[in-house]
Amino acid sequence: MKAAGRPVAARLRDRITASDPGLLRLAAGSRTAGAIALTLAVLAVLRAPLPHLVAGAIAAMVATFAIREKQRGRQAVTLALGLPVALVSVSLGALLNARVVAGDVFFVLLIFCAVYGRRFGDRGTALGLIGFQAYFLSLFVGATLSTLPRLYGVITLAFACSAFVRFVVVYETPAGILQRLREAFRVRLAQLVSAQLELLDADPDDVDKALEEVREGTARLHETAMMIQGRLDDGTSDEAVAQVLQRRIADAEIAAERLGLLLLNARSAERADTLTLHLPGAHVPSGGHLPVRDEAIDTLRRELQALRLLLLRPVGQRGGTGVAHLRNRLLGYRDEENLPSASRAVQDVFRGIGEAARAVLGLRVALEEAQDESDDTPATTRSREELDAENAAIEGVQESERETQQEPRGLRRPTTRAAVQVSVGSALAIVGGEFLSSHRWYWAVLTCWIVFMNTSSTGEVLVKGYRRLVGTVLGVVAGIVLAGLVGHHTWTALGLVLLCVFAMFYTAPLSYTLMSFFVTAALGLLYTLLHTYSLSVLVLRVEETALGAACGIVAAAMVLPVATDRRTNELLATVLERLADVTDAAVDQLSGSPGAGLLDKARDLDEALGDLRAATQPLIHPITPLRARRNTAQYVVAVLETCAYHARSLAATAELLATHPSIAADPRLRRACDRITDNIAAISAHVVDQHATDEVETGPSIASLLESGTAGTPRYGRITDRVLRHLQRLDEAVVGLARPLSVPVAARKP
């Protein structure tokens, strides 16, 4: 059976599931557009005037997208608290609208409080956002004291419609979101196997393109795993279930990543560097020759197709004896006697397929799928017994204690610093905006506010301001076209506004430029409805946006600045610390020490690396003129991703120690880790202090360190050999960080 033979509806569902994990973007867009549509429908029945329709649409949008909490009870409380905040804010806006100086001063104070409120978590962020946007609403519709009573009713109605759509129409629960994320993980895992199959068959001219597909598929799978990690506590019934699922997701991710590396080795004349899988643009070693079309390669291709078929079968769907036969056959490759006659590299791929099949079986067991064991072979039975033993061991482990870092105080606190920066930038935007337009100066303030959201350095503010300006310019062009097509057809224009709002929230996580495009296009339609549309208004929108972005950049660069280099160095030091923690704890456990919550430590490393990856975006953005620094940033992040892969693999292997019959503690591993952790400490010292004198040491291979001084000691087994390979590659990757970070390297003295 081939994937192409599946029903069209099933393939379409899988594509949607993979492109939007958990359907989170679809839900966000539908929820916001639905709240606006319901508000407009009720106001239309009540024959509300056009300005109130616009006010209701803005209020419904704000009441919906501002709420970011995951628990439904907390969402309801925040929404209830947001209504009085919105009413007070719009009242002050109407009161101060005619008092220019007092209104501007209050607006700046409101902005400071709204940004400072982020330190109180999702609720503080939501209430600050609602307060700011409600004040903006009063300016946009020209609220006055005489119109306040009706505006109160419109805003209250908008909040009620938002609540109805959130809690009734687009009904989401943490458990339901987690279930959809798990489904997305399964589909993305199947897509990655498809990409790996393409890599196996790719001609030499197409192999780099196929490798890029594998690289992207690996990154997308990791992204979904991290999304699941963030939803485990809220979406599972208890801690034990969350830990089991976390373990199975980690196993599947590592097995898939390892399978890709093994396929690279099978295609290469020399052993593939793990950096190849993580560094954008890296080529397959030796040009990637096409494997000889022998019986082993044909069997390998067939088994990859079988693995993909197992993954494409939805959870809960029984596959019959045919699927059971495929599963049993793939699991059999975990035994040496079932491997076909082939080169060592190709045999390794078969082993990788066996481990991937075991990971798939573990996922299905963790998802409480009913298991039919009547057709099990001895290899499948052994895999089930291992999984049951691991699950029992996981359930008996208490959650590890996580270190809590002391938060900076005063102006060093990120929320305080951001509040001061935004306030200064907004004050500049108000003054400059008044010169451009005494009626629409608030667009500059809005842009200044937005470019600071979810940014931590001057470079991030610069890139976000650039993207917003590009999106706004393109949106102005679209607004001109749409306004000309719609004319004064009110409901047609409102329908297009709803489409733009849906597209805005659907594309927001993907592209800030696209989001800005749809926002500006929607505003052009709103101006048309308010009979204030003109080409000069849309040009003014671009000018105010450019001014607001410039004011934000100036404030970020001049007021309590956080340079991009400083920010990335701080995050790099955190990543190195987490890497050392995971490596040291994993090797300790593999050497015989008690367990220490390794998977939690590994996910902490992944989260820190994700923060670093986001912070380096200004350095690797296409507009950056510093090409050398761009290449260095890409290389360092890729090397760290390679290190994280090997650290995750060590952690996963160490977690098997207590239950896996073929894994035994080896005290010799402890001494093999010392050089790695010492080198990580040396690099970290140079990142923190450029005048540090620590050096990175090189020397004999990790395996030789274990064998030295152990005459008569039995050689290690296959599992320990795999651990040594991970340690060796980790050692090489850590040394590889020294050159781009300007850390001196000295050979170890005998």
Secondary structure, 3 states (H helix, E strand, C coil): CCHHHCCHHHHHHHHHHHHCHHHHHHHHHHHHHHHHHHHHHHHHHCCCCHHHHHHHHHHHHHHHHCCCCCCHHHHHHHHHHHHHHHHHHHHHHHHHCCCHHHHHHHHHHHHHHHHHHHHHHHHHHHHHHHHHHHHHHHHHCCCCHHHHHHHHHHHHHHHHHHHHHHHHHCCCCHHHHHHHHHHHHHHHHHHHHHHHHHHHHCCCCCHHHHHHHHHHHHHHHHHHHHHHHHHHHHHCCCHHHHHHHHHHHHHHHHHHHHHHHHHHHHHCCCCCCHHHHCCCCCCCHHHCCCCCCCHHHHHHHHHHHHHHHHHHCCCCCCCHHHHHHHHHHHHHHHCHHHCCCCCHHHHHHHHHHHHHHHHHHHHHHHCCCCCCCCCCCHHHHHHHHHHHHHHHHHHCCCCCCCCCCCCCCHHHCHHHHHHHHHHHHHHHHHHHHHHHCCCCCHHHHHHHHHHHCCCCCHHHHHHHHHHHHHHHHHHHHHHHHHHHHHCCCHHHHHHHHHHHHHHHHHHCCCCHHHHHHHHHHHHHHHHHHCCCCCHHHHHHHHHHHHHHHHHHHHHHHHCCCCCHHHHHHHHHHHHHHHHHHHHHHHHHHHCCCCCCCHHHHHHHHHHHHHHHHHHCHHHHCCCCCCHHHHHHHHHHHHHHHHHHHHHHHHHHHHHCCCCCCCCCCCCCHHHHHHHHHHHHHHHHHHHHCCCCCCCEEECCCHHHHHHCCCCCCCCCCHHHHHHHHHHHHHHHHHHHHHCCCCCCEEECCC
